[in-house]
Amino acid sequence: MCGIVGYIGTQAASEILIAGLEKLEYRGYDSAGLATIWEGNIHSVRAKGKLYNLREKLAQVEMPSSIGIGHTRWATHGKPEERNAHPHMDHKGRVAVVQNGIVENYRELREELKAKGYEFKSDTDTEVIPHLIADILENKTSEKITFLEAVIKAVNRLEGAFAIAVLCADYPNELIVARQQAPLSIGLGQGEFFCASDTPALVPYTQAVLSLENGEIARLTHLGVEIYTFAGERLHKVPRILNWSPTLVEKHVFKHFMLKEIHEQPGVVRDCLQAYLDAECELESEKISEKSAEKSSEKKTPSPIHLSIPSSWYQDLEQIEILACGTSWHASLVGKYLLEQLAGIPTIVQYASEARYAPTPLRPNTITIGVTQSGETADTLASLAMEQHRRVNARPEYAAKLLGITNRPESSLAQLVPHIIDTRAGIEIGVAATKTFMAQLIAFYLLALDIAWHRQTLPQSRLLEILKDLRQIPAQMEQLLQDQEKHIEELAHDFNETHDFIFLGRGINFPIALEGALKLKEISYIHAEGYPAGEMKHGPIALLDEKVPVVAIAMPGSVYEKVISNAQEAKARDARLIGVMPKEEPEAKETFNDVLGVPCVDEILSPILTVIPLQLLAYHIAARRGLDVDQPRNLAKSVTVE
């Protein structure tokens, strides 16, 4: 959600802060601000709306300070107005705070501080923090209390999930940062130090990064970084070295990050397969003997898939539970299909936001998977933590087996669960997930096939055939992008006045219909819904007329004829029919007004291809309308609050 940056060093802080905030724009925001210390005072500039409004204000003031904090706010408490923008300050203007997250007990603290005479100027929960710190500093006893100690006392009174960065005019050479259930990292430079909610803001300046964990607080000075617990105990931590290049967060030849990331998907799939598959696992039918295909645990060969998940987890496995939100939930629905149809494991997929308040009854021998591209999704983390707590004192067969699927191996998710599948998609800037969704799909394919291999639920020849076809997918993706993008860009012109879309799919492609509808909603603001194609006649068909386009995913396989039949029902109601299918299929021209052609592949692998035309369609419709594709209104990349 909100973005935090901080700097202390030898350079002018304001430009570094605003540049860092620009790298965090993808997180979503509706106001911005920064504060620096100069000549014994805090100087704060805030603005409603986009960062260019803040830049215009900064151009009118001189801010030569070499220490400061900055913030982009996504409104939770109070409307997106300048008075609610961060940083927030105490009554005397001596303490400034920026915060990501929510202080759940802010009302109680606010009333307590009001009773002491403190005046509040905003509607936010954050404003209690600078007042609380100022109160601690002003009412210190005869014993000396430091800035760090005052912040430690303050954070111990806060309840909720938060990350903060704090300045105090009376301590002009210190920057204090703290983390509790919201991401915050520190960048280590030469004679300068940085903090940020996410590493893209740090990459242009340093590769050495130290991520704070929950309940940790740091003091940044010109001399270095000190890490403490909320109890005040000194910690010694070792930074990690990023392998990210600053060019990874540039658009290059593409108009938008989203388009760049759609085109990066073949490379993402290649990288993921290369990381987790044996180099020599392609099908060679003549080498697969009857013995190697027997379902004997003594004779089965080692799995060609290497996910670092204990094989013991697969023994006696009775159920898989998946917790996710948004696009990750759609990827998980594909995962459910794969885990049930390939590995034979009953699988349930729950919205994490619902599961944390209505958990399913405990079942023995269950693997619980949390899926989040950022690794910081608050609902997913909370529901996983609850599941872990529920199983902590259970019998051995009920013991927690927690697995994470994420694009950020350094994230809170990786700290919470013992094993993760790193999807290796690289930095994704566009708020509407594309390549991270694709990488999650690949993670589920590999997991399902690995379980199938160990449990021998598929003939080895069939499993190796799928792996062989999977290796061909990146080239087919590249061909699809080359063949279809211009056609889809031209097709998008026809929907300038469209207000509603329907997406249909069946079987393994029903979740892709949901994802196609979500992408269109997110970036074009067109109302769109995804349905199982067979459910059209049970209500949604009432919506159809010549003004409502219908996109149907019809890939050859077990439900192909059924989808064609359902599509014809829509066409009979005058709907414009768009098919996602192989162009060479005879039904392509007979049934559909427009065809978004994809290569003909095994039905089980088709979602990897069918989602790409839907991503492109959403992108080009939004771009054609002149909308902010990478930063759609009201949305955030990493949803770190409930």
C-alpha positions as CSV (number, residue, x, y, z in Angstrom):
1,M,0.0,0.0,0.0
2,C,1.6,3.3,1.1
3,G,5.3,3.9,0.3
4,I,8.0,5.0,2.7
5,V,11.4,6.3,1.8
6,G,14.1,7.7,4.1
7,Y,17.7,9.1,3.6
8,I,20.6,10.2,5.6
9,G,24.0,11.0,4.0
10,T,25.9,13.7,2.2
11,Q,23.6,14.5,-0.7
12,A,20.5,16.7,-0.9
13,A,17.8,14.5,0.6
14,S,14.7,15.9,-1.2
15,E,15.7,14.7,-4.7
16,I,16.6,11.2,-3.5
17,L,13.3,11.0,-1.6
18,I,11.1,12.1,-4.5
19,A,13.0,9.7,-6.8
20,G,12.5,6.9,-4.3
21,L,8.8,7.7,-4.1
22,E,8.6,7.5,-7.9
23,K,10.0,4.0,-7.8
24,L,7.2,3.1,-5.3
25,E,4.3,4.7,-7.3
26,Y,3.2,1.2,-8.3
27,R,2.1,0.5,-4.7
28,G,-0.8,2.9,-5.2
29,Y,-1.3,6.3,-3.6
30,D,-3.5,9.4,-3.6
31,S,-1.3,12.0,-1.9
32,A,2.4,12.4,-1.1
33,G,4.8,14.4,1.1
34,L,8.3,14.7,2.6
35,A,10.0,16.2,5.5
36,T,13.6,17.2,6.1
37,I,15.6,18.9,9.0
38,W,17.4,22.1,8.2
39,E,18.8,24.7,10.6
40,G,17.2,23.1,13.6
41,N,13.7,22.9,12.2
42,I,11.6,20.3,10.3
43,H,10.4,21.5,6.9
44,S,7.5,19.5,5.4
45,V,5.9,19.7,2.0
46,R,2.7,17.8,1.2
47,A,0.4,17.6,-1.8
48,K,-2.8,15.8,-2.9
49,G,-2.7,13.6,-5.9
50,K,0.2,12.5,-8.0
51,L,3.9,13.1,-7.3
52,Y,4.1,15.8,-10.0
53,N,2.0,18.0,-7.7
54,L,4.6,17.5,-4.9
55,R,7.4,18.2,-7.3
56,E,5.8,21.5,-8.3
57,K,5.6,22.5,-4.7
58,L,9.2,21.5,-4.0
59,A,10.4,23.7,-6.9
60,Q,9.2,26.7,-5.0
61,V,11.1,26.0,-1.8
62,E,14.8,25.4,-0.9
63,M,15.5,22.2,0.9
64,P,19.2,21.5,1.0
65,S,19.1,19.1,4.0
66,S,20.9,15.8,3.8
67,I,18.3,13.9,6.0
68,G,14.7,13.3,5.3
69,I,11.6,11.0,5.0
70,G,9.0,10.8,2.2
71,H,5.7,9.1,1.8
72,T,3.0,8.2,-0.7
73,R,-0.4,7.6,1.0
74,W,-3.2,5.3,0.0
75,A,-6.1,6.5,2.0
76,T,-7.5,4.4,4.8
77,H,-8.4,6.9,7.6
78,G,-9.6,10.1,6.2
79,K,-10.1,11.3,2.6
80,P,-7.2,11.8,0.2
81,E,-6.7,15.5,1.1
82,E,-3.5,17.5,1.8
83,R,-4.2,17.7,5.6
84,N,-4.3,13.9,5.7
85,A,-1.1,13.4,3.7
86,H,2.1,12.3,5.4
87,P,4.4,13.3,7.1
88,H,2.4,14.1,10.2
89,M,3.9,16.2,12.9
90,D,3.5,16.9,16.6
91,H,1.9,20.1,18.1
92,K,5.2,21.9,18.1
93,G,6.5,20.7,14.7
94,R,9.5,19.0,16.2
95,V,8.7,15.3,15.4
96,A,7.7,14.1,11.9
97,V,6.4,10.6,11.1
98,V,5.5,8.6,8.0
99,Q,3.6,5.3,8.3
100,N,2.5,2.3,6.3
101,G,-0.2,0.2,7.8
102,I,-2.9,0.8,10.4
103,V,-2.7,1.7,14.1
104,E,-5.7,-0.2,15.5
105,N,-5.8,1.5,18.9
106,Y,-5.4,5.0,17.6
107,R,-8.8,6.2,18.9
108,E,-7.8,5.3,22.5
109,L,-4.4,7.0,22.1
110,R,-6.0,10.0,20.4
111,E,-8.4,10.5,23.3
112,E,-5.5,10.2,25.8
113,L,-3.4,12.7,24.0
114,K,-6.3,15.1,23.6
115,A,-6.9,15.0,27.3
116,K,-3.3,16.2,27.7
117,G,-4.0,19.2,25.4
118,Y,-2.6,17.9,22.1
119,E,-4.5,19.1,19.0
120,F,-5.1,17.0,16.0
121,K,-5.3,18.4,12.5
122,S,-6.0,15.3,10.4
123,D,-8.4,12.3,10.3
124,T,-5.6,9.8,10.2
125,D,-4.5,7.1,12.6
126,T,-0.9,8.1,12.0
127,E,-1.1,11.5,13.7
128,V,-1.1,9.9,17.1
129,I,2.5,8.7,16.6
130,P,4.3,12.0,16.5
131,H,2.2,13.3,19.4
132,L,3.0,10.2,21.4
133,I,6.7,10.4,20.7
134,A,6.7,14.2,21.5
135,D,4.8,13.5,24.8
136,I,7.4,10.9,25.8
137,L,10.3,13.3,25.0
138,E,8.7,16.3,26.7
139,N,7.7,14.4,29.9
140,K,10.9,12.5,30.5
141,T,12.1,12.2,34.0
142,S,15.4,13.4,35.4
143,E,17.1,10.5,33.7
144,K,18.1,11.2,30.2
145,I,16.0,9.6,27.4
146,T,17.2,9.4,23.9
147,F,15.3,9.8,20.6
148,L,15.6,6.0,20.0
149,E,14.3,5.2,23.5
150,A,11.4,7.5,23.0
151,V,10.4,5.8,19.7
152,I,10.8,2.4,21.3
153,K,8.4,3.4,24.1
154,A,6.0,4.8,21.5
155,V,5.9,1.7,19.3
156,N,5.3,-0.6,22.2
157,R,2.1,1.3,22.8
158,L,0.9,0.8,19.2
159,E,-1.4,-2.0,18.2
160,G,-1.8,-3.2,14.6
161,A,0.4,-3.6,11.5
162,F,2.7,-0.7,10.8
163,A,6.1,0.5,9.5
164,I,7.3,4.0,10.4
165,A,10.1,6.4,9.8
166,V,10.6,9.2,12.3
167,L,12.6,12.5,12.4
168,C,13.1,14.8,15.3
169,A,14.4,18.4,15.0
170,D,16.3,18.0,18.3
171,Y,18.2,15.0,16.9
172,P,19.1,16.3,13.4
173,N,21.6,13.5,12.6
174,E,19.3,10.5,13.3
175,L,16.6,8.7,11.4
176,I,14.6,6.1,13.3
177,V,12.6,3.4,11.5
178,A,10.5,0.5,12.9
179,R,8.6,-2.5,11.5
180,Q,5.6,-4.5,12.8
181,Q,3.8,-6.6,10.2
182,A,4.5,-4.2,7.4
183,P,7.6,-4.3,5.1
184,L,10.6,-2.1,5.6
185,S,14.1,-2.4,4.3
186,I,17.4,-0.5,4.8
187,G,19.9,0.2,2.1
188,L,23.6,0.5,3.0
189,G,25.6,2.9,0.9
190,Q,29.1,4.4,1.4
191,G,28.6,7.2,3.9
192,E,24.8,7.2,3.3
193,F,21.9,5.1,4.3
194,F,18.4,4.6,3.0
195,C,15.1,3.0,4.0
196,A,12.1,2.1,1.9
197,S,8.9,0.0,1.9
198,D,10.3,-2.0,-1.1
199,T,13.6,-2.6,-2.7
200,P,13.0,-0.9,-6.1
201,A,13.5,2.4,-4.3
202,L,16.9,1.3,-3.1
203,V,18.2,-0.4,-6.3
204,P,19.5,2.8,-7.9
205,Y,21.7,3.6,-5.0
206,T,22.9,0.3,-3.4
207,Q,22.8,-3.4,-3.7
208,A,23.4,-4.1,0.0
209,V,20.0,-4.4,1.7
210,L,18.9,-5.3,5.2
211,S,15.3,-6.2,5.7
212,L,13.8,-5.5,9.2
213,E,11.7,-8.2,10.7
214,N,8.7,-7.8,12.9
215,G,9.4,-6.1,16.2
216,E,12.6,-4.5,15.0
217,I,13.7,-0.9,15.1
218,A,16.7,0.8,13.5
219,R,18.7,3.9,14.2
220,L,20.3,5.4,11.0
221,T,23.1,8.0,11.4
222,H,25.9,9.2,9.2
223,L,28.1,6.6,10.9
224,G,26.0,3.5,10.3
225,V,23.0,1.5,11.2
226,E,22.1,0.1,14.6
227,I,19.3,-2.6,14.9
228,Y,17.3,-3.2,18.1
229,T,14.3,-5.2,19.2
230,F,11.2,-3.4,20.5
231,A,12.6,-4.4,24.0
232,G,15.7,-2.3,23.3
233,E,18.1,-5.3,22.8
234,R,20.9,-4.7,20.3
235,L,20.9,-7.1,17.3
236,H,23.6,-8.0,14.8
237,K,22.3,-8.6,11.3
238,V,24.1,-9.3,8.0
239,P,22.8,-7.5,4.8
240,R,22.1,-9.4,1.6
241,I,23.3,-8.4,-1.8
242,L,20.6,-7.8,-4.4
243,N,21.2,-9.2,-7.9
244,W,18.8,-6.6,-9.4
245,S,20.0,-4.1,-11.9
246,P,18.5,-0.5,-12.0
247,T,17.5,-1.2,-15.6
248,L,15.0,-3.8,-14.4
249,V,12.7,-0.9,-13.2
250,E,12.8,1.0,-16.5
251,K,10.3,0.7,-19.3
252,H,12.8,0.6,-22.1
253,V,11.0,0.7,-25.5
254,F,7.5,0.0,-24.0
255,K,4.9,2.7,-23.4
256,H,3.9,1.1,-20.1
257,F,5.4,-1.2,-17.5
258,M,2.4,-3.5,-17.9
259,L,3.1,-4.0,-21.6
260,K,6.7,-4.7,-20.9
261,E,5.8,-7.2,-18.2
262,I,3.4,-9.0,-20.6
263,H,6.3,-9.4,-23.0
264,E,8.6,-10.6,-20.3
265,Q,6.4,-13.6,-19.6
266,P,8.2,-16.1,-21.9
267,G,11.5,-15.3,-20.2
268,V,9.9,-15.7,-16.8
269,V,8.6,-19.2,-17.7
270,R,12.0,-20.2,-19.1
271,D,13.8,-19.0,-16.0
272,C,11.4,-20.9,-13.7
273,L,11.6,-24.1,-15.6
274,Q,15.4,-23.9,-15.8
275,A,15.6,-23.3,-12.0
276,Y,13.4,-26.2,-11.0
277,L,13.6,-28.9,-13.7
278,D,16.4,-31.3,-14.5
279,A,18.2,-30.3,-17.8
280,E,17.5,-33.8,-19.2
281,C,13.8,-34.6,-18.4
282,E,12.3,-34.5,-21.9
283,L,10.3,-37.5,-23.0
284,E,12.2,-40.2,-24.8
285,S,9.6,-42.9,-25.2
286,E,12.0,-45.6,-26.3
287,K,13.9,-45.2,-23.0
288,I,11.0,-45.7,-20.8
289,S,10.7,-49.3,-20.0
290,E,7.9,-51.2,-18.4
291,K,9.8,-51.4,-15.2
292,S,10.4,-47.7,-14.9
293,A,6.7,-47.1,-15.4
294,E,5.6,-49.5,-12.7
295,K,4.0,-48.1,-9.6
296,S,6.5,-49.6,-7.2
297,S,8.1,-47.2,-4.7
298,E,11.2,-49.4,-4.8
299,K,11.6,-48.9,-8.5
300,K,10.4,-45.3,-9.1
301,T,13.1,-42.9,-10.4
302,P,13.9,-39.6,-8.7
303,S,11.6,-36.7,-9.6
304,P,13.0,-34.4,-12.3
305,I,11.4,-31.5,-10.4
306,H,13.3,-29.9,-7.5
307,L,11.2,-27.6,-5.3
308,S,13.0,-28.1,-2.0
309,I,9.8,-29.4,-0.4
310,P,10.3,-32.4,1.9
311,S,9.1,-35.5,0.1
312,S,7.7,-36.7,3.5
313,W,5.1,-34.0,3.2
314,Y,3.6,-36.0,0.2
315,Q,3.3,-39.2,2.2
316,D,-0.2,-39.8,3.6
317,L,-1.2,-36.4,2.1
318,E,-5.0,-36.1,2.3
319,Q,-5.8,-32.5,1.4
320,I,-4.3,-29.3,0.2
321,E,-5.7,-25.9,1.3
322,I,-4.7,-22.8,-0.6
323,L,-5.1,-19.2,0.8
324,A,-4.9,-16.3,-1.6
325,C,-6.4,-13.0,-2.7
326,G,-7.2,-11.4,-6.1
327,T,-5.1,-12.5,-9.0
328,S,-3.3,-15.0,-6.8
329,W,-6.7,-16.5,-6.0
330,H,-7.3,-17.1,-9.7
331,A,-3.8,-18.7,-10.1
332,S,-4.8,-20.9,-7.1
333,L,-8.0,-22.1,-8.9
334,V,-5.8,-23.3,-11.8
335,G,-3.6,-24.9,-9.1
336,K,-6.6,-26.7,-7.6
337,Y,-7.5,-28.2,-11.0
338,L,-3.9,-29.4,-11.5
339,L,-3.5,-30.8,-8.0
340,E,-6.8,-32.7,-8.2
341,Q,-6.6,-33.9,-11.8
342,L,-2.9,-34.7,-12.0
343,A,-1.9,-35.4,-8.4
344,G,-5.3,-36.7,-7.1
345,I,-5.3,-34.6,-4.0
346,P,-8.5,-33.0,-2.8
347,T,-7.9,-29.2,-2.8
348,I,-9.8,-26.2,-1.5
349,V,-9.1,-22.6,-2.4
350,Q,-10.2,-19.9,0.0
351,Y,-10.1,-16.1,-0.1
352,A,-7.6,-15.4,2.7
353,S,-9.7,-12.5,3.9
354,E,-12.6,-14.9,4.5
355,A,-10.5,-17.8,5.8
356,R,-9.0,-15.8,8.7
357,Y,-12.5,-15.3,10.1
358,A,-14.2,-18.6,9.0
359,P,-11.4,-21.2,8.9
360,T,-12.3,-24.7,7.6
361,P,-12.3,-27.6,10.1
362,L,-8.9,-29.0,10.8
363,R,-8.1,-32.0,8.6
364,P,-5.1,-34.3,9.2
365,N,-2.2,-34.6,6.7
366,T,-2.9,-31.2,5.1
367,I,-0.5,-28.9,3.3
368,T,-1.6,-25.2,3.6
369,I,-0.3,-23.0,0.8
370,G,-0.2,-19.2,0.9
371,V,0.0,-17.5,-2.5
372,T,1.0,-13.9,-2.7
373,Q,3.2,-12.2,-5.3
374,S,4.6,-9.6,-2.9
375,G,4.9,-11.9,0.1
376,E,3.4,-9.1,2.2
377,T,-0.4,-9.5,1.6
378,A,-1.9,-8.9,5.1
379,D,-4.9,-11.2,4.8
380,T,-2.8,-14.1,3.4
381,L,-0.1,-13.7,6.1
382,A,-2.7,-13.5,8.9
383,S,-4.7,-16.5,7.7
384,L,-1.4,-18.6,7.5
385,A,-0.4,-17.5,10.9
386,M,-3.8,-18.5,12.3
387,E,-3.5,-21.9,10.6
388,Q,-0.1,-22.4,12.2
389,H,-1.4,-21.4,15.6
390,R,-4.4,-23.7,15.3
391,R,-2.2,-26.7,14.6
392,V,0.7,-26.0,17.0
393,N,-0.5,-28.3,19.8
394,A,-2.2,-30.9,17.5
395,R,-1.4,-34.5,17.1
396,P,1.4,-35.3,14.6
397,E,-1.0,-36.0,11.7
398,Y,-2.5,-32.5,12.3
399,A,0.9,-30.7,12.4
400,A,1.2,-27.6,10.3
401,K,2.8,-28.0,6.9
402,L,3.0,-24.5,5.5
403,L,4.2,-23.6,2.1
404,G,4.5,-20.2,0.4
405,I,4.4,-19.3,-3.3
406,T,5.8,-15.8,-3.8
407,N,7.9,-13.6,-6.1
408,R,9.8,-12.2,-3.1
409,P,11.9,-14.7,-1.2
410,E,13.0,-12.0,1.3
411,S,9.4,-11.1,2.2
412,S,7.4,-11.7,5.4
413,L,5.9,-14.8,3.9
414,A,9.3,-16.4,3.6
415,Q,9.9,-15.6,7.3
416,L,6.5,-17.1,8.3
417,V,6.6,-20.5,6.5
418,P,9.4,-23.1,6.4
419,H,9.4,-23.6,2.6
420,I,8.6,-21.4,-0.3
421,I,8.5,-21.7,-4.1
422,D,10.3,-18.6,-5.4
423,T,8.5,-17.8,-8.7
424,R,11.5,-15.8,-9.9
425,A,9.5,-13.3,-11.9
426,G,11.7,-10.3,-11.2
427,I,10.4,-6.9,-10.3
428,E,6.8,-6.2,-11.4
429,I,5.9,-2.5,-11.5
430,G,2.4,-2.6,-13.1
431,V,-0.3,-2.8,-10.4
432,A,-2.3,-5.2,-12.5
433,A,-0.3,-8.5,-12.2
434,T,0.7,-10.2,-15.4
435,K,4.1,-11.9,-15.2
436,T,3.7,-12.7,-11.5
437,F,0.4,-14.5,-12.3
438,M,2.1,-16.4,-15.0
439,A,4.9,-17.4,-12.6
440,Q,2.4,-18.6,-10.0
441,L,0.8,-20.8,-12.7
442,I,4.2,-22.4,-13.4
443,A,4.8,-22.9,-9.7
444,F,1.5,-24.8,-9.5
445,Y,2.3,-26.9,-12.6
446,L,5.6,-27.9,-11.0
447,L,4.1,-28.6,-7.6
448,A,1.3,-30.8,-9.0
449,L,3.6,-32.7,-11.3
450,D,6.1,-33.2,-8.4
451,I,3.4,-34.6,-6.2
452,A,2.1,-36.8,-9.0
453,W,5.6,-38.2,-9.6
454,H,6.1,-39.1,-5.9
455,R,2.6,-40.5,-5.5
456,Q,2.6,-42.1,-9.0
457,T,-0.8,-40.9,-9.8
458,L,0.1,-40.5,-13.5
459,P,1.9,-42.9,-15.8
460,Q,5.5,-41.8,-16.0
461,S,5.2,-41.5,-19.8
462,R,2.3,-39.1,-19.5
463,L,4.1,-37.0,-16.9
464,L,7.2,-36.7,-18.9
465,E,5.1,-35.8,-22.0
466,I,3.6,-32.9,-20.1
467,L,7.1,-31.7,-19.0
468,K,8.3,-31.9,-22.6
469,D,5.4,-29.9,-23.8
470,L,5.9,-27.4,-21.0
471,R,9.4,-26.7,-22.2
472,Q,8.0,-25.7,-25.6
473,I,5.6,-23.2,-24.1
474,P,8.0,-20.2,-23.9
475,A,8.6,-20.3,-27.7
476,Q,4.8,-20.6,-28.3
477,M,4.2,-17.6,-26.0
478,E,6.6,-15.5,-28.0
479,Q,5.0,-16.6,-31.2
480,L,1.5,-15.7,-29.8
481,L,2.7,-12.2,-28.8
482,Q,4.2,-11.6,-32.2
483,D,1.2,-12.8,-34.1
484,Q,-1.6,-11.3,-32.0
485,E,-0.6,-8.0,-30.5
486,K,-1.3,-5.8,-33.5
487,H,-4.6,-7.5,-34.1
488,I,-5.7,-7.1,-30.5
489,E,-4.5,-3.4,-30.5
490,E,-6.8,-2.8,-33.5
491,L,-9.7,-4.7,-32.0
492,A,-9.5,-2.6,-28.9
493,H,-10.6,0.4,-30.9
494,D,-14.1,-1.1,-31.1
495,F,-14.7,-0.9,-27.4
496,N,-14.3,2.8,-26.6
497,E,-18.0,3.0,-25.6
498,T,-18.4,-0.4,-24.1
499,H,-19.6,-0.6,-20.5
500,D,-19.9,-4.3,-19.8
501,F,-18.0,-7.5,-20.8
502,I,-18.6,-11.2,-20.1
503,F,-15.8,-13.7,-20.0
504,L,-16.6,-17.5,-20.3
505,G,-14.5,-20.6,-19.6
506,R,-14.8,-24.1,-18.5
507,G,-12.6,-26.6,-16.6
508,I,-9.1,-25.5,-16.3
509,N,-9.8,-22.2,-18.2
510,F,-12.7,-21.0,-16.0
511,P,-10.1,-19.3,-13.7
512,I,-8.6,-17.6,-16.8
513,A,-12.1,-16.2,-17.6
514,L,-12.1,-14.7,-14.1
515,E,-8.6,-13.3,-14.5
516,G,-9.4,-11.8,-17.9
517,A,-12.4,-10.0,-16.4
518,L,-10.4,-8.8,-13.4
519,K,-7.7,-7.4,-15.7
520,L,-10.2,-5.4,-17.7
521,K,-11.9,-4.1,-14.5
522,E,-8.6,-3.1,-12.9
523,I,-7.2,-1.0,-15.7
524,S,-10.0,0.1,-18.0
525,Y,-12.7,0.5,-15.4
526,I,-15.2,-1.4,-17.6
527,H,-17.6,-3.6,-15.7
528,A,-16.6,-7.2,-16.5
529,E,-17.6,-10.6,-15.1
530,G,-16.2,-14.1,-15.5
531,Y,-18.5,-17.1,-15.4
532,P,-18.3,-20.9,-16.0
533,A,-19.6,-21.1,-19.5
534,G,-22.2,-23.7,-18.5
535,E,-23.7,-21.3,-16.0
536,M,-24.7,-18.7,-18.6
537,K,-28.2,-20.0,-19.0
538,H,-28.7,-19.9,-15.2
539,G,-29.0,-16.2,-15.0
540,P,-26.2,-14.2,-16.6
541,I,-27.6,-14.7,-20.1
542,A,-30.2,-12.1,-19.2
543,L,-27.5,-9.5,-19.4
544,L,-26.7,-10.1,-23.1
545,D,-27.5,-7.9,-26.0
546,E,-25.6,-6.3,-28.9
547,K,-23.9,-3.9,-26.5
548,V,-22.3,-6.7,-24.3
549,P,-19.3,-8.4,-25.9
550,V,-18.7,-12.0,-24.8
551,V,-15.2,-13.5,-24.6
552,A,-15.1,-17.3,-24.6
553,I,-12.1,-19.5,-24.1
554,A,-12.5,-22.5,-26.3
555,M,-9.4,-24.8,-26.3
556,P,-9.6,-28.3,-27.9
557,G,-10.1,-30.9,-25.1
558,S,-12.6,-32.4,-22.8
559,V,-15.0,-29.4,-22.7
560,Y,-14.4,-27.9,-26.1
561,E,-17.7,-28.7,-27.7
562,K,-19.5,-27.6,-24.6
563,V,-17.9,-24.2,-24.7
564,I,-18.7,-23.8,-28.4
565,S,-22.3,-24.6,-27.6
566,N,-22.4,-22.1,-24.7
567,A,-20.9,-19.5,-27.0
568,Q,-23.5,-20.0,-29.6
569,E,-26.2,-19.4,-27.0
570,A,-24.6,-16.0,-26.4
571,K,-24.4,-15.3,-30.2
572,A,-28.1,-16.0,-30.5
573,R,-28.7,-13.1,-28.2
574,D,-26.9,-10.7,-30.5
575,A,-23.7,-10.5,-28.4
576,R,-20.5,-9.8,-30.2
577,L,-18.5,-13.1,-29.7
578,I,-14.7,-13.1,-29.2
579,G,-13.0,-16.5,-29.2
580,V,-9.7,-17.4,-27.5
581,M,-8.8,-20.5,-29.5
582,P,-6.6,-22.0,-32.2
583,K,-7.3,-20.1,-35.4
584,E,-7.2,-23.2,-37.5
585,E,-10.1,-24.8,-35.6
586,P,-13.2,-24.9,-38.0
587,E,-15.4,-23.4,-35.4
588,A,-13.2,-20.2,-35.3
589,K,-14.9,-18.5,-38.2
590,E,-18.2,-20.2,-38.0
591,T,-19.0,-19.3,-34.4
592,F,-17.0,-16.2,-33.5
593,N,-17.0,-12.6,-34.7
594,D,-13.4,-12.2,-33.7
595,V,-10.7,-14.8,-32.9
596,L,-7.7,-14.2,-30.6
597,G,-5.6,-17.0,-31.9
598,V,-3.4,-19.1,-29.7
599,P,-1.2,-22.2,-30.5
600,C,-2.9,-25.5,-30.2
601,V,-1.5,-27.2,-27.1
602,D,-2.5,-30.0,-24.6
603,E,-5.6,-28.7,-22.8
604,I,-3.8,-29.1,-19.4
605,L,-1.3,-26.5,-20.5
606,S,-3.6,-24.1,-22.2
607,P,-4.1,-21.5,-19.4
608,I,-0.5,-20.4,-19.8
609,L,-1.4,-19.3,-23.4
610,T,-5.0,-18.3,-23.1
611,V,-4.4,-15.6,-20.5
612,I,-2.0,-13.7,-22.7
613,P,-4.6,-12.4,-25.3
614,L,-6.8,-11.4,-22.4
615,Q,-4.0,-9.4,-20.8
616,L,-3.3,-7.7,-24.1
617,L,-7.0,-7.0,-24.7
618,A,-7.3,-5.3,-21.3
619,Y,-4.1,-3.4,-21.8
620,H,-4.9,-2.0,-25.2
621,I,-8.5,-1.1,-24.3
622,A,-7.2,0.9,-21.3
623,A,-4.4,2.5,-23.3
624,R,-6.7,3.4,-26.0
625,R,-8.9,5.2,-23.5
626,G,-5.9,7.2,-22.3
627,L,-6.0,5.7,-18.7
628,D,-3.2,5.3,-16.2
629,V,-2.5,1.7,-17.0
630,D,0.3,1.1,-14.6
631,Q,-1.3,2.9,-11.6
632,P,-5.1,2.4,-11.9
633,R,-7.2,4.4,-9.5
634,N,-7.8,3.2,-6.0
635,L,-5.6,0.1,-6.4
636,A,-2.3,-0.8,-4.7
637,K,0.4,-3.3,-5.7
638,S,1.0,-4.7,-2.3
639,V,-2.1,-4.8,0.0
640,T,-0.5,-4.7,3.4
641,V,-3.6,-3.6,5.4
642,E,-6.8,-5.6,6.1
